[in-house]
Amino acid sequence: MARKAAGAALAAAAITLPLLSPAPPVAAAGRAAPGHVVQPDDRALARTAVRPGLSRERFYFLMTDRFANGDRRNDRGGLSGDRLATGYDPTDTGFYQGGDLAGLIRRLDYVKGLGTTAVWLTPTFQNRPVQGSPPHVSAGYHGYWITDFTRIDPHLGTNAQMKQLVKEAHKRGMKVFFDIITNHTADGISYAENQYSYRPKSTHPYRDASGRVFDDRAYPRPFPKVNERSFPYTPVRTPGVTKKPAWLNDVTMYHNRGDSTWEGESVEYGDFVGLDDLWTERPEVVKGMIDIYRTWVREAGVDGFRIDTAKHVDMEFWKRFAPEVKGYARRVGTKDFFAFGEVYSEDPAFVSRYSTEGRIDAVLDFPFQSAARRFVSRNGDARALADLFRADDHYTDADSNAYSLPTFLGNHDMGRVGHFLKQDNPGASDAELLRRDLLAHELMYLTRGQPVVYYGDEQGFTGQGGDRAARASMFASRTPQYLSDDLIGTGATHARDNYDTRHPLYRGIRRLAGLTDRHPALRDGAQIERLAQGNVYAVSRVDARDRVEYVVAFNNAAAPRRVKVPTFTPGMRFTRVHPASGSATAGADAGLTVTVPARSAVVWRAASRLPRPADGPAVSLALPASVKGRAEIGATVPGGGFDQVTFAARVGDGPWRVLGTDDARPFRVFHDVGGVPAGTRVTYRAVVRDSASRIAAARGTATVSG
């Protein structure tokens, strides 16, 4: 067949491929035939899928004010007066209740005992003690209303105690992560117009100090001089509210467009529930935020950041902020500094933009949380998990992928996993709720990603909803709403301290942590989907270095399920490692028949390494004739072995750049050509490496369309 004719016809067919379906073996326009002679530069490209320095962490996420009270002298933050002055009222869900850094330091062994490797704290910088007016008034106990970015909130402790916390955590082999904010500060600006509805750029453009209209997204250098008359509203500082560093008191450092409507441009420009939205398009704001957080990296020695409200900040900010802070951390000795952003969305294609285009190391896996709830709590079909994990390729780029995503089951905003279980299963017994809760944690610990336990989940906390209702204290509570909560797996209530290391959830999570320590492939080994059928979802996990296959299966049904799970090797003997004991052998078709207990997970380990494949690998590109936006670039590898495919691209006559390596079918990456002029030719390469380190390569071309 003539290459030109075949390439044109089959490339056209590739355009119609479903987004999440494995690509059939098709040729790309202008591509060399499969099996062409491998060139030296092809060999240089072949690599193992990236695993960043942090892809095996187990996070414990806690709200400092609600975890442990180690010093009652700071309960009121050094302030005097009633609760509206001090922010302290242990009987109200919306006020400070007394937790602090001293208490956390004393309870670090409890946190470590859970198998935790990284502690993530809600923001601890000084907050405006109280905001709002009765009846809509509450305190800044949660940490998201910052006035002073240079000081630990006196309700929680001191800068010296924060350094002590980091030191003590490091002694125990645990990292410390700050929850940081770049999107907004506390509410310290009002408008002279006394109106706060959002005013869009289309009707109220920005004007420079001379009154000329300008587009802040055009990134003029230098940024135009502006004053209080440059904005849709006239900003006025609120008396008595002073922020640090001092540049934050300049009202022209904020967007000043009114409250967000949560749609359109207001997502990035509007005030987040009245909080002062920083003008992150301004170079001074970018530099100011970088300086703030570089200081904490240097002074406190923190190991990473969770970035609040990341999707409410413009993408250009992240392209500058994330590499600058990470590079600085490396220079001062924290080589594996890791940052992950909060992008509240269930769409992987959208969420992943912040870790690829935005250059943040990873993002919180909201899509996982949603799919896990459907499967575990709502008895959803396993195909929901299949759809989730098949979208993982959106996260793949040259230095990151889905294996570093922090996964979670609930949080301080949406509510706890225990609440979801009770809400979705009214009338369920405590035994059933406990079993489902354990299954949820098995799913989180035994699939790809870095698990996050929200404080109190290990004690069966439930809550009665999201936000304040999901923030009960670990120490004895005096809050009526919390005292009425019904905990899972225990007869305890919030009337007493809840640090019970014998709680079945605490013990279950600790066992899972130990299991993944003994078998690291379960943490960040390649995840290959094997079965998604009804109540059962199964995957293989393989560490590329050890090349030993694990089979992990989950069952959300009320009865056991017996299933045949495909594996890599016919006749391979497997031993069950979770729960321990038992053996089975794969058949001649490489199928492993196992029983998965009701609402449980099982893990089987192969007795030996993957054998050397009889035949060397081959690869073909699945490439459309034209590409635009985030273009799907696929490759097909015959057979069913453990293979890894590295993709690279050359725009025009530029250098070759690695796009990423995929270690699970369907092999693909998403190449962002949004900034490439229409008509530009892009050349692609796919290089496959099999489990015996043999390689094959394919090339093809496409043209950027308008």
C-alpha positions as CSV (number, residue, x, y, z in Angstrom):
1,M,0.0,0.0,0.0
2,A,1.3,3.5,-0.8
3,R,2.2,5.3,2.4
4,K,0.8,8.6,1.3
5,A,-2.6,7.2,0.4
6,A,-2.9,5.0,3.5
7,G,-1.7,7.8,5.8
8,A,-4.3,10.3,4.5
9,A,-7.2,7.9,4.7
10,L,-6.4,6.5,8.1
11,A,-5.5,9.8,9.6
12,A,-8.9,11.1,8.6
13,A,-10.5,8.1,10.3
14,A,-8.6,8.8,13.5
15,I,-10.3,12.2,13.9
16,T,-13.5,10.5,14.9
17,L,-12.1,8.3,17.7
18,P,-14.0,8.6,21.0
19,L,-12.0,10.6,23.5
20,L,-11.7,7.8,26.1
21,S,-11.5,4.8,23.9
22,P,-8.3,3.0,23.0
23,A,-7.1,4.0,19.6
24,P,-7.1,1.3,16.9
25,P,-3.8,0.8,15.0
26,V,-3.9,3.5,12.4
27,A,-1.1,5.2,10.5
28,A,-0.5,8.9,10.7
29,A,-0.1,11.3,7.8
30,G,3.5,11.1,6.6
31,R,4.4,8.5,9.3
32,A,7.1,5.9,8.8
33,A,5.7,2.4,8.8
34,P,5.6,0.4,12.1
35,G,8.8,-1.5,12.7
36,H,11.0,1.1,11.0
37,V,14.6,1.1,12.1
38,V,15.0,2.6,15.5
39,Q,17.3,5.7,15.5
40,P,19.7,6.7,18.3
41,D,17.5,9.7,19.2
42,D,14.5,7.3,19.6
43,R,16.5,5.3,22.1
44,A,17.3,8.5,24.0
45,L,13.6,9.3,24.3
46,A,12.6,5.9,25.8
47,R,11.9,6.3,29.5
48,T,9.9,5.1,32.4
49,A,6.8,7.0,33.3
50,V,7.8,9.8,35.7
51,R,7.4,9.4,39.4
52,P,8.2,12.8,41.1
53,G,10.0,12.9,44.4
54,L,6.6,13.0,46.1
55,S,4.2,10.3,44.8
56,R,4.1,8.0,47.8
57,E,2.9,10.3,50.6
58,R,0.0,9.6,52.9
59,F,-1.5,12.9,54.0
60,Y,-3.4,13.8,57.2
61,F,-5.4,16.9,56.7
62,L,-6.3,18.8,59.8
63,M,-7.9,22.1,60.9
64,T,-5.5,23.3,63.6
65,D,-8.3,25.0,65.7
66,R,-10.2,21.8,65.9
67,F,-7.5,19.2,66.4
68,A,-5.9,19.6,69.9
69,N,-5.8,22.3,72.6
70,G,-2.4,22.4,74.1
71,D,-2.4,25.9,75.6
72,R,-5.6,27.4,76.9
73,R,-3.9,30.8,77.4
74,N,-4.1,31.5,73.6
75,D,-7.8,30.5,73.2
76,R,-8.7,34.2,72.7
77,G,-5.7,35.1,70.6
78,G,-4.5,37.7,73.2
79,L,-7.6,39.7,72.7
80,S,-10.1,40.9,75.3
81,G,-13.8,41.3,75.2
82,D,-16.7,39.1,74.1
83,R,-16.7,36.6,71.2
84,L,-17.3,39.3,68.6
85,A,-14.0,40.9,69.7
86,T,-11.9,37.7,70.4
87,G,-13.5,35.2,68.0
88,Y,-13.6,32.6,70.7
89,D,-16.8,30.7,71.5
90,P,-16.5,26.9,71.9
91,T,-20.2,26.5,71.8
92,D,-20.6,27.8,68.3
93,T,-19.5,26.0,65.1
94,G,-18.4,29.2,63.5
95,F,-16.0,30.4,66.1
96,Y,-12.5,29.5,67.5
97,Q,-12.7,26.5,69.8
98,G,-9.2,26.4,71.2
99,G,-7.0,24.0,69.1
100,D,-3.4,25.2,68.6
101,L,0.1,24.2,67.5
102,A,1.1,23.2,71.0
103,G,-1.7,20.6,71.0
104,L,-0.8,19.3,67.6
105,I,2.9,18.9,68.6
106,R,1.7,16.8,71.6
107,R,-0.4,14.6,69.3
108,L,2.1,14.1,66.6
109,D,2.7,10.4,67.6
110,Y,-1.1,9.8,67.2
111,V,-0.9,11.2,63.7
112,K,2.2,9.2,62.9
113,G,0.6,6.0,64.3
114,L,-2.0,6.2,61.5
115,G,0.8,5.7,59.0
116,T,0.9,9.3,58.0
117,T,3.9,10.6,56.1
118,A,2.7,14.2,55.6
119,V,0.7,16.6,57.7
120,W,-1.4,19.2,55.9
121,L,-2.6,22.2,58.0
122,T,-5.4,24.6,57.1
123,P,-4.0,28.2,56.8
124,T,-2.3,29.2,60.1
125,F,-1.5,32.9,59.4
126,Q,-3.1,35.6,61.4
127,N,-6.8,36.1,60.4
128,R,-9.3,38.9,61.0
129,P,-10.8,37.5,64.2
130,V,-14.4,38.1,63.2
131,Q,-16.2,39.1,60.0
132,G,-19.8,39.8,59.1
133,S,-22.7,41.2,61.0
134,P,-25.3,39.3,63.1
135,P,-26.9,37.0,62.3
136,H,-24.3,36.3,59.6
137,V,-21.2,36.6,61.7
138,S,-18.3,34.2,62.3
139,A,-14.7,33.9,63.2
140,G,-11.5,33.2,61.2
141,Y,-10.8,29.9,63.0
142,H,-10.4,28.1,59.6
143,G,-7.6,30.4,58.5
144,Y,-8.9,31.6,55.1
145,W,-9.3,35.3,56.1
146,I,-5.7,36.4,56.3
147,T,-4.6,39.9,57.4
148,D,-1.0,39.2,58.2
149,F,0.9,36.7,56.0
150,T,4.0,37.1,58.1
151,R,2.7,35.9,61.4
152,I,1.1,32.8,62.8
153,D,-2.4,33.5,64.2
154,P,-2.1,34.1,68.0
155,H,-5.1,31.9,68.5
156,L,-3.0,29.0,67.2
157,G,0.5,29.9,68.5
158,T,3.7,31.6,67.4
159,N,6.1,31.6,64.5
160,A,8.6,29.8,66.8
161,Q,6.0,27.1,67.6
162,M,5.5,26.6,63.9
163,K,9.2,26.0,63.4
164,Q,9.1,23.6,66.3
165,L,6.2,21.7,64.8
166,V,8.1,21.3,61.5
167,K,11.2,20.1,63.4
168,E,9.2,17.6,65.5
169,A,7.3,16.3,62.5
170,H,10.6,15.8,60.6
171,K,12.0,13.9,63.6
172,R,9.2,11.4,63.1
173,G,9.7,11.1,59.4
174,M,6.7,13.3,58.5
175,K,6.6,16.3,56.2
176,V,4.6,19.5,56.8
177,F,2.4,21.2,54.2
178,F,1.0,24.7,54.5
179,D,-2.4,25.6,53.1
180,I,-1.8,28.9,51.3
181,I,-3.8,31.5,49.7
182,T,-2.9,33.8,46.8
183,N,-6.4,34.6,45.5
184,H,-7.6,36.9,48.3
185,T,-7.1,38.4,51.7
186,A,-9.6,39.1,54.5
187,D,-12.3,41.6,53.8
188,G,-10.7,45.0,54.3
189,I,-12.2,47.0,51.4
190,S,-15.6,48.5,50.9
191,Y,-16.9,50.5,47.9
192,A,-17.9,54.1,48.1
193,E,-20.9,53.3,45.9
194,N,-22.1,50.9,48.6
195,Q,-23.0,48.3,45.9
196,Y,-21.3,45.0,45.5
197,S,-22.8,43.2,42.5
198,Y,-20.3,42.1,39.9
199,R,-19.4,44.6,37.1
200,P,-17.8,42.9,34.1
201,K,-14.9,44.1,32.0
202,S,-17.1,44.5,28.9
203,T,-19.1,47.3,30.5
204,H,-16.6,48.5,33.1
205,P,-13.1,48.2,31.7
206,Y,-10.0,49.1,33.7
207,R,-8.6,52.6,33.1
208,D,-5.1,53.9,33.8
209,A,-4.4,56.9,35.9
210,S,-5.0,59.1,32.9
211,G,-8.4,57.6,32.2
212,R,-7.3,55.5,29.2
213,V,-8.9,52.0,28.9
214,F,-6.5,49.1,29.0
215,D,-6.7,45.3,29.1
216,D,-5.0,43.8,32.2
217,R,-4.6,40.4,30.5
218,A,-2.5,42.0,27.7
219,Y,0.4,42.1,30.3
220,P,1.8,45.5,29.3
221,R,5.3,46.1,30.6
222,P,5.4,48.2,32.7
223,F,1.9,47.7,34.1
224,P,0.0,51.0,33.7
225,K,-0.2,53.4,36.6
226,V,-3.6,53.2,38.2
227,N,-5.5,54.9,41.1
228,E,-8.8,54.5,42.9
229,R,-10.7,55.8,39.9
230,S,-9.4,53.0,37.7
231,F,-11.9,50.5,38.8
232,P,-15.6,49.6,38.3
233,Y,-16.1,50.6,42.0
234,T,-14.2,53.1,44.1
235,P,-12.3,51.0,46.8
236,V,-12.1,52.4,50.3
237,R,-10.0,50.8,53.1
238,T,-12.0,49.5,56.1
239,P,-11.0,51.3,59.3
240,G,-9.2,49.1,61.7
241,V,-8.2,46.5,59.2
242,T,-4.4,46.5,58.5
243,K,-2.7,43.9,56.4
244,K,0.9,42.7,56.2
245,P,3.1,42.9,54.2
246,A,2.3,46.6,53.8
247,W,1.7,46.5,50.0
248,L,-1.5,44.6,50.7
249,N,-3.0,47.9,52.2
250,D,-2.9,49.4,48.7
251,V,-6.4,49.2,47.4
252,T,-5.2,49.3,43.8
253,M,-3.7,45.8,44.3
254,Y,-7.2,44.3,44.1
255,H,-9.7,43.6,41.3
256,N,-12.5,45.7,42.8
257,R,-15.2,44.4,40.6
258,G,-17.7,43.2,43.2
259,D,-18.8,39.7,44.3
260,S,-18.3,36.7,42.1
261,T,-21.3,35.2,40.4
262,W,-19.3,31.9,40.0
263,E,-19.7,32.1,36.3
264,G,-17.7,33.6,33.4
265,E,-14.9,36.0,34.1
266,S,-16.1,36.6,37.6
267,V,-14.7,33.2,38.6
268,E,-11.2,34.9,38.5
269,Y,-12.1,38.5,39.0
270,G,-14.9,38.6,41.5
271,D,-14.6,38.7,45.3
272,F,-14.9,35.3,46.9
273,V,-17.9,35.7,49.2
274,G,-16.8,39.3,49.9
275,L,-13.1,38.6,50.5
276,D,-10.8,41.1,48.8
277,D,-9.8,39.5,45.4
278,L,-6.1,40.2,44.6
279,W,-5.3,41.6,41.1
280,T,-3.0,38.7,40.3
281,E,-2.5,40.0,36.8
282,R,-0.3,42.8,38.3
283,P,3.4,42.0,38.4
284,E,3.6,43.6,41.8
285,V,1.1,41.1,43.2
286,V,2.9,38.1,41.6
287,K,6.2,39.2,43.0
288,G,4.6,40.0,46.4
289,M,3.1,36.5,46.7
290,I,6.3,34.8,45.6
291,D,8.2,36.7,48.3
292,I,5.7,35.9,51.0
293,Y,5.8,32.2,50.5
294,R,9.6,32.0,49.7
295,T,10.1,33.5,53.2
296,W,8.0,30.7,54.8
297,V,9.9,28.0,52.8
298,R,13.2,29.4,54.1
299,E,12.2,30.3,57.7
300,A,9.9,27.4,58.6
301,G,11.4,24.6,56.4
302,V,8.0,23.5,55.2
303,D,7.9,20.7,52.6
304,G,5.1,21.9,50.4
305,F,1.9,23.8,49.8
306,R,-1.7,23.1,49.2
307,I,-3.0,26.1,47.2
308,D,-6.4,27.3,48.0
309,T,-8.9,28.5,45.4
310,A,-6.4,27.9,42.5
311,K,-9.1,28.0,39.8
312,H,-10.0,31.6,40.9
313,V,-6.6,32.9,39.9
314,D,-5.5,33.5,36.3
315,M,-3.3,30.8,34.7
316,E,-0.5,33.2,33.9
317,F,0.0,33.8,37.6
318,W,0.6,30.0,38.2
319,K,3.0,29.8,35.3
320,R,5.2,32.2,37.2
321,F,4.5,31.4,40.8
322,A,4.7,27.6,40.8
323,P,8.2,27.3,39.2
324,E,9.6,30.3,41.2
325,V,8.6,28.9,44.6
326,K,9.7,25.3,43.7
327,G,13.0,26.5,42.3
328,Y,13.6,28.6,45.4
329,A,12.8,25.6,47.7
330,R,15.3,23.5,45.9
331,R,18.0,26.2,46.2
332,V,17.5,26.3,50.0
333,G,17.6,22.6,50.5
334,T,14.1,21.2,50.0
335,K,14.7,19.3,46.8
336,D,11.3,17.5,46.7
337,F,9.2,20.5,47.5
338,F,5.6,19.7,46.3
339,A,2.6,21.9,45.7
340,F,-0.9,20.9,44.8
341,G,-3.8,23.1,44.0
342,E,-7.5,23.2,44.8
343,V,-9.5,23.2,41.6
344,Y,-13.1,22.4,42.6
345,S,-14.4,20.5,39.5
346,E,-15.2,17.0,38.6
347,D,-13.9,17.4,35.0
348,P,-10.3,16.0,34.6
349,A,-9.8,17.8,31.3
350,F,-10.4,21.1,33.2
351,V,-8.7,20.3,36.5
352,S,-5.6,19.0,34.8
353,R,-4.9,22.3,33.1
354,Y,-3.5,23.6,36.4
355,S,-0.8,20.9,36.7
356,T,0.1,20.9,32.9
357,E,-0.3,24.4,31.6
358,G,-0.3,26.1,35.0
359,R,2.8,24.1,36.2
360,I,1.6,23.4,39.7
361,D,2.9,19.9,40.6
362,A,-0.5,18.4,41.1
363,V,-4.1,19.1,41.9
364,L,-6.6,17.7,44.4
365,D,-8.5,14.9,42.8
366,F,-12.1,16.1,43.0
367,P,-13.0,13.7,40.2
368,F,-11.8,10.8,42.3
369,Q,-13.9,11.9,45.3
370,S,-17.0,12.0,43.2
371,A,-16.4,8.6,41.6
372,A,-15.5,7.0,44.9
373,R,-18.7,8.2,46.5
374,R,-20.8,6.8,43.6
375,F,-19.1,3.4,43.8
376,V,-18.8,2.9,47.6
377,S,-21.7,4.8,49.0
378,R,-24.3,4.7,46.2
379,N,-23.6,1.2,44.9
380,G,-22.6,2.6,41.5
381,D,-21.5,0.5,38.6
382,A,-17.7,0.0,38.3
383,R,-17.8,1.7,35.0
384,A,-17.8,5.0,36.8
385,L,-14.3,4.2,38.2
386,A,-13.2,3.0,34.7
387,D,-14.3,6.4,33.3
388,L,-12.4,8.2,36.0
389,F,-9.1,6.4,35.6
390,R,-9.2,6.4,31.8
391,A,-9.2,10.1,31.9
392,D,-5.8,10.1,33.7
393,D,-3.9,10.8,30.6
394,H,-5.1,14.4,30.7
395,Y,-2.6,14.9,33.6
396,T,0.4,13.4,31.8
397,D,3.2,15.7,30.8
398,A,7.0,15.7,30.9
399,D,7.3,16.0,34.7
400,S,4.0,14.9,36.3
401,N,1.0,12.6,35.9
402,A,-2.0,11.3,37.8
403,Y,0.1,9.2,40.2
404,S,1.0,12.3,42.3
405,L,-2.7,13.5,42.6
406,P,-3.8,13.8,46.3
407,T,-7.0,11.7,46.5
408,F,-9.6,12.2,49.2
409,L,-13.1,11.1,50.3
410,G,-14.4,14.3,51.9
411,N,-13.2,17.5,53.3
412,H,-13.8,20.6,55.4
413,D,-15.9,22.2,52.6
414,M,-18.1,19.5,51.1
415,G,-18.5,17.3,54.2
416,R,-17.1,14.0,55.5
417,V,-17.2,10.6,54.0
418,G,-19.1,9.4,57.0
419,H,-21.8,12.0,56.3
420,F,-22.1,10.9,52.7
421,L,-22.4,7.3,53.8
422,K,-25.2,8.1,56.2
423,Q,-26.9,10.4,53.7
424,D,-26.8,7.9,50.8
425,N,-27.8,4.9,53.0
426,P,-30.5,6.0,55.4
427,G,-31.4,3.2,57.8
428,A,-28.1,1.4,57.3
429,S,-26.7,-0.3,60.4
430,D,-23.5,0.8,62.0
431,A,-21.8,-2.4,60.8
432,E,-22.7,-1.6,57.2
433,L,-21.6,2.0,57.5
434,L,-18.3,0.9,59.0
435,R,-17.7,-1.7,56.2
436,R,-18.5,0.9,53.5
437,D,-16.1,3.4,55.2
438,L,-13.3,0.9,55.2
439,L,-14.0,0.0,51.6
440,A,-13.8,3.7,50.7
441,H,-10.3,3.9,52.3
442,E,-9.2,0.7,50.6
443,L,-10.2,2.2,47.3
444,M,-8.2,5.4,48.1
445,Y,-5.1,3.6,49.4
446,L,-4.9,0.9,46.8
447,T,-5.4,2.9,43.6
448,R,-3.2,5.5,42.0
449,G,-2.7,8.8,43.8
450,Q,-1.6,10.0,47.3
451,P,-4.4,9.4,49.9
452,V,-5.6,12.2,52.2
453,V,-7.3,11.3,55.5
454,Y,-9.4,14.2,56.8
455,Y,-8.9,14.5,60.5
456,G,-11.6,12.7,62.5
457,D,-12.5,10.3,59.7
458,E,-10.3,7.7,61.4
459,Q,-12.6,8.1,64.5
460,G,-15.8,7.7,62.5
461,F,-16.8,11.4,62.5
462,T,-19.8,12.1,60.4
463,G,-21.1,15.6,60.8
464,Q,-24.5,16.8,59.4
465,G,-23.3,18.5,56.2
466,G,-20.5,20.5,54.8
467,D,-18.5,23.5,55.9
468,R,-19.0,24.2,59.7
469,A,-20.9,20.9,60.2
470,A,-17.8,19.0,59.1
471,R,-15.4,20.6,61.5
472,A,-16.0,19.0,64.9
473,S,-13.1,19.1,67.3
474,M,-11.1,16.0,68.2
475,F,-11.0,17.2,71.8
476,A,-14.1,17.2,73.9
477,S,-16.7,19.6,72.4
478,R,-19.1,22.0,74.0
479,T,-20.9,22.6,70.7
480,P,-24.6,21.4,70.7
481,Q,-24.6,20.5,67.0
482,Y,-21.5,18.4,67.2
483,L,-22.7,16.7,70.4
484,S,-25.7,15.4,68.5
485,D,-23.5,13.7,65.8
486,D,-23.7,9.9,65.5
487,L,-20.2,8.5,65.0
488,I,-19.4,5.4,62.9
489,G,-17.8,2.3,64.5
490,T,-18.0,3.4,68.1
491,G,-20.3,4.4,70.9
492,A,-18.3,7.5,71.6
493,T,-19.6,11.0,71.2
494,H,-18.0,14.4,70.8
495,A,-18.5,15.0,74.5
496,R,-15.1,13.4,75.1
497,D,-11.7,13.4,73.4
498,N,-11.5,11.2,70.3
499,Y,-7.9,10.0,69.9
500,D,-8.7,6.3,70.1
501,T,-6.0,4.2,68.4
502,R,-8.2,1.1,68.8
503,H,-11.0,2.5,66.7
504,P,-11.7,0.1,63.8
505,L,-11.2,2.8,61.2
506,Y,-7.9,4.0,62.8
507,R,-6.7,0.4,62.8
508,G,-7.9,-0.3,59.3
509,I,-6.2,2.8,57.9
510,R,-3.0,1.9,59.7
511,R,-3.1,-1.6,58.2
512,L,-3.5,-0.1,54.7
513,A,-0.5,2.2,55.3
514,G,1.6,-0.8,56.4
515,L,0.4,-2.8,53.4
516,T,1.6,-0.1,51.0
517,D,4.9,0.2,52.8
518,R,5.5,-3.5,52.4
519,H,4.4,-3.4,48.7
520,P,5.3,-0.1,47.2
521,A,3.8,-1.0,43.8
522,L,0.4,-0.4,45.5
523,R,1.4,3.2,46.1
524,D,2.7,4.4,42.8
525,G,3.2,1.4,40.6
526,A,1.6,1.5,37.1
527,Q,-2.2,1.0,37.2
528,I,-3.6,-1.2,34.5
529,E,-7.4,-1.6,34.4
530,R,-8.4,-5.3,34.2
531,L,-12.1,-5.4,35.0
532,A,-15.0,-3.0,35.3
533,Q,-18.1,-5.1,35.6
534,G,-21.2,-4.5,37.8
535,N,-20.1,-4.4,41.4
536,V,-16.4,-5.3,40.8
537,Y,-13.5,-3.1,39.7
538,A,-10.1,-4.6,39.3
539,V,-6.6,-3.3,38.3
540,S,-3.1,-4.6,38.1
541,R,-0.3,-2.6,39.8
542,V,3.3,-3.0,38.6
543,D,6.4,-1.2,39.8
544,A,8.5,-0.7,36.6
545,R,11.7,-1.5,38.5
546,D,10.6,-4.7,40.2
547,R,8.2,-5.9,37.5
548,V,6.1,-7.9,39.9
549,E,2.3,-7.8,39.2
550,Y,-0.3,-7.2,41.9
551,V,-4.0,-7.7,41.3
552,V,-6.3,-5.5,43.3
553,A,-10.1,-6.0,43.2
554,F,-12.9,-4.0,44.8
555,N,-16.5,-5.2,45.4
556,N,-19.3,-2.8,46.5
557,A,-22.0,-5.5,46.6
558,A,-23.6,-6.9,49.8
559,A,-22.5,-10.4,48.8
560,P,-19.2,-11.9,47.7
561,R,-18.4,-11.9,44.0
562,R,-16.3,-14.5,42.1
563,V,-14.6,-13.0,39.1
564,K,-11.9,-13.9,36.5
565,V,-9.4,-11.1,36.3
566,P,-7.0,-10.9,33.3
567,T,-3.3,-10.8,34.2
568,F,0.0,-10.5,32.3
569,T,1.2,-14.1,32.7
570,P,-0.4,-17.5,32.0
571,G,0.2,-20.0,34.8
572,M,1.5,-17.4,37.2
573,R,1.0,-18.3,40.9
574,F,-0.4,-15.5,43.1
575,T,-0.5,-15.1,46.9
576,R,-3.1,-13.1,48.6
577,V,-1.5,-10.3,50.7
578,H,-4.7,-8.4,51.7
579,P,-6.3,-10.0,53.6
580,A,-3.3,-12.2,54.2
581,S,-3.2,-16.0,53.3
582,G,-4.4,-17.9,50.3
583,S,-3.0,-18.6,46.8
584,A,-4.3,-19.0,43.3
585,T,-2.9,-19.6,39.8
586,A,-3.7,-17.9,36.6
587,G,-5.1,-20.1,33.9
588,A,-3.7,-20.8,30.4
589,D,-5.5,-17.6,29.3
590,A,-3.8,-15.6,32.1
591,G,-7.1,-15.2,33.9
592,L,-6.9,-15.2,37.7
593,T,-10.2,-16.4,39.3
594,V,-10.7,-14.9,42.7
595,T,-13.5,-14.3,45.2
596,V,-13.9,-10.7,46.4
597,P,-15.7,-10.5,49.8
598,A,-18.7,-8.3,50.2
599,R,-17.9,-4.5,50.4
600,S,-14.2,-5.3,50.5
601,A,-11.0,-5.3,48.6
602,V,-8.5,-8.0,48.0
603,V,-4.8,-7.8,46.8
604,W,-2.9,-10.7,45.2
605,R,0.9,-10.7,44.5
606,A,2.6,-12.6,41.7
607,A,5.2,-15.1,42.8
608,S,7.8,-13.9,40.4
609,R,8.7,-11.1,37.9
610,L,7.1,-10.7,34.6
611,P,8.7,-13.0,32.1
612,R,10.5,-11.6,29.0
613,P,8.0,-11.2,26.2
614,A,8.6,-13.6,23.3
615,D,8.4,-10.9,20.7
616,G,9.9,-7.4,20.6
617,P,7.5,-4.4,20.8
618,A,5.9,-2.5,17.9
619,V,4.0,0.8,17.9
620,S,1.9,2.9,15.6
621,L,0.7,6.4,16.0
622,A,-3.0,7.4,16.1
623,L,-2.8,10.9,14.8
624,P,-5.4,13.2,13.2
625,A,-4.4,15.2,10.1
626,S,-4.9,18.4,11.9
627,V,-4.6,19.4,15.6
628,K,-5.9,22.2,17.8
629,G,-6.4,23.1,21.4
630,R,-5.4,20.2,23.6
631,A,-4.9,17.6,20.9
632,E,-5.2,13.9,21.7
633,I,-2.1,12.1,20.5
634,G,-2.4,8.3,20.7
635,A,-0.3,5.2,20.1
636,T,-1.2,1.5,19.7
637,V,1.0,-1.3,20.9
638,P,0.1,-4.8,19.8
639,G,-0.2,-7.5,22.5
640,G,-1.0,-7.2,26.1
641,G,2.3,-6.9,27.9
642,F,3.6,-4.3,30.3
643,D,4.7,-1.5,28.0
644,Q,5.4,2.2,28.3
645,V,5.1,4.8,25.5
646,T,6.9,8.1,25.5
647,F,5.5,10.8,23.2
648,A,7.5,13.8,21.9
649,A,6.7,16.6,19.5
650,R,8.6,19.1,17.3
651,V,6.8,22.3,16.3
652,G,8.0,23.4,12.9
653,D,11.8,23.1,12.8
654,G,12.1,23.6,16.6
655,P,13.7,21.2,19.0
656,W,12.1,17.9,20.1
657,R,10.2,18.2,23.4
658,V,9.0,15.3,25.5
659,L,5.2,15.4,26.0
660,G,5.1,12.6,28.6
661,T,5.2,8.9,29.1
662,D,2.1,6.7,29.5
663,D,2.3,3.3,31.3
664,A,-1.2,2.0,30.8
665,R,-3.5,1.5,27.8
666,P,-4.9,3.4,26.0
667,F,-1.5,5.0,25.4
668,R,-2.0,8.8,24.8
669,V,-1.1,12.3,25.8
670,F,-2.8,15.6,25.2
671,H,-0.6,18.2,23.5
672,D,-1.6,21.8,24.0
673,V,-1.1,23.6,20.6
674,G,-3.3,26.5,21.5
675,G,-0.6,29.0,21.1
676,V,0.8,27.6,17.9
677,P,-0.1,29.6,14.7
678,A,-2.5,27.8,12.3
679,G,-0.8,26.1,9.4
680,T,2.3,25.1,11.5
681,R,3.5,21.6,10.9
682,V,4.0,19.5,14.1
683,T,6.0,16.2,14.0
684,Y,5.2,13.5,16.6
685,R,7.1,10.5,17.8
686,A,6.0,7.6,19.9
687,V,8.6,5.3,21.5
688,V,7.6,2.1,23.2
689,R,9.7,0.3,25.8
690,D,8.6,-3.2,26.9
691,S,9.2,-5.0,30.2
692,A,12.5,-6.3,28.8
693,S,13.6,-2.7,27.9
694,R,13.4,-3.3,24.2
695,I,12.1,-0.4,22.1
696,A,10.3,0.5,18.9
697,A,9.3,3.8,17.5
698,A,6.9,5.6,15.1
699,R,6.7,9.1,13.7
700,G,4.0,11.2,12.1
701,T,3.0,14.7,11.3
702,A,-0.1,16.9,11.7
703,T,-0.9,20.5,10.9
704,V,-2.3,23.0,13.4
705,S,-5.7,24.2,12.4
706,G,-7.4,27.5,13.2
